[in-house]
Amino acid sequence: CAAAMRGYLSAWEWFRTEAIEFIEADDTILVVCRDHARPKGGSAELEREVAAVWTMRQGLATRVHYYDDRDEALMAAGLSS
């Protein structure tokens, strides 16, 4: 997992994630984030919104799944209306 993340991040001049919303329900936390990045050799900053569904057990994260779509993440977490 760490090697995959290093490989992904190596494509960027810089990369930053900003958490903008937290929704808690039972043992699940949905975190909506905004990623900011500049690709190596590029001049434009890129921005996108992503969401992560964290499963917690006894205060520890046991699983995380990332989504490109907030509504899809809400559904996966059982939080959609």
C-alpha positions in Angstrom: 0.0 0.0 0.0 2.8 2.4 0.9 4.7 1.6 -2.3 1.6 2.3 -4.4 1.0 5.6 -2.7 4.6 6.6 -3.2 4.3 5.7 -6.9 1.1 7.8 -7.2 2.6 10.8 -5.5 5.8 10.7 -7.6 3.8 12.0 -10.6 3.1 15.3 -8.8 5.2 18.4 -8.2 3.2 18.8 -5.0 0.0 17.2 -3.7 -2.3 18.3 -0.8 -5.6 17.0 0.6 -8.0 19.2 2.6 -10.8 17.6 4.6 -13.9 19.7 4.1 -16.7 17.6 5.7 -17.0 14.8 8.3 -20.2 12.7 8.7 -20.3 10.1 11.5 -22.7 7.2 11.8 -22.2 4.3 14.1 -18.8 2.7 13.2 -18.5 4.6 9.9 -17.0 8.0 9.1 -17.4 9.7 5.7 -14.8 12.2 5.0 -15.2 14.5 2.0 -11.9 16.0 0.8 -10.6 18.4 -1.8 -7.4 17.4 -3.5 -5.1 20.1 -4.8 -2.1 19.1 -7.0 0.3 20.2 -9.7 1.7 17.5 -12.0 5.4 17.4 -12.6 6.3 19.5 -15.5 2.9 21.3 -15.4 2.0 24.8 -14.5 -1.7 24.5 -13.7 -3.0 23.5 -10.3 -5.6 20.7 -10.5 -8.5 20.4 -8.0 -11.0 17.6 -7.4 -13.4 16.5 -4.7 -13.2 12.9 -3.4 -14.7 11.0 -0.5 -13.5 8.3 1.8 -15.5 5.9 3.9 -13.7 4.8 7.0 -14.8 1.8 9.1 -13.8 2.1 12.7 -13.6 -0.6 15.5 -12.7 0.3 19.0 -11.3 3.7 17.9 -9.1 2.3 15.2 -9.5 2.4 11.4 -10.0 -1.1 10.1 -10.9 -0.2 6.5 -11.0 2.8 4.1 -12.5 3.0 0.7 -12.1 6.0 -1.6 -14.8 7.3 -4.0 -14.7 10.0 -6.8 -18.3 10.8 -6.1 -19.7 12.0 -2.8 -23.2 10.6 -3.4 -21.7 7.1 -4.2 -19.7 7.3 -0.9 -22.9 8.3 1.0 -24.7 5.3 -0.5 -21.8 2.9 0.3 -21.8 4.1 3.9 -25.5 3.7 4.2 -25.9 7.4 4.8 -28.0 8.4 1.7 -31.5 9.5 2.1 
